Amino acid sequence: MWGSVVRLHPVLPGIINIFMALIRFELAGFKIGFVRNAKCASTSSLSYILQACGKTIEGFPTHDKFVEQLGEDSYIGLRKPFEDYEKELLECDLRIAVWREPVEKFLSGYAHCMAHNFIRVKNKKSRTYKVYPDDDFRTFIHNYEYLLESNINVWDHCSPNAMKLGTDKSIYTHIYNHKEVDTHLLPLLETWSGNTIEKQTMRPSNQNLASIPTDRQLEKIVDLQFIDYQVGWHG
């Protein structure tokens, strides 16, 4: 799937280019499904889930660390089509989605990619790569559709909520904005598990790399994230 094309404005219904990672675990007799959505406090959420399940790890809760603690079936659908795992999600008694305002998610994803030097551009003539300059947001916007299709890190961190969560909000029993992870999801997991969960901030904010878009750029971002506004993944 690394080389596949991810369309920004897929045709509804029958979307085949939506991706997700489904986290599955059990608490209080419930089978619970949590859809991991990048730049929506997902790393902190995974830490809280592990703590609720009575597990502890060192560092970030990566895929390998997660399955080591909760088993291979606990973390499925990594960068796989949504339709292939919709059945497993619907089999869960409780289904949790965490979303973020589309423009804010896009800008946070850009800052994340800049902070980690994820965006590299290939010079066709010299066949060399260079990292995007940190302040070149205009170039990023201009080349975004190409980057979304060719760079897995851009797709993972900047794509619309719908690319991970799907287009039907009604399938979820619990829906939270990313700002509600500590205030709503964390205490809910504590209630279900009976365990005390330590609040954590797993990722730096990268505010020093954040960009303030012009009015024209803002219009462009809204257009790029159009699917979220179409299906309701916005405030």
Secondary structure, DSSP 4 states (H G I P E B T S, - for coil): -TT----SS--SSS----EEEEEEEEETTEEEEEEE-TTSSHHHHHHHHHHHTT---SSS--HHHHHHHH-GGGEEEEEEEHHHHHHHHHTSSEEEEEE--HHHHHHHHHHHHHHTT--EEE-TTT--EEEPPTT-HHHHHHTHHHHHHH-HHHHHHHS-THHHH-S-GGG-SEEEEGGGIIIIIHHHHHHHH---------S---GGG-----HHHHHHHHHHTHHHHHHT---
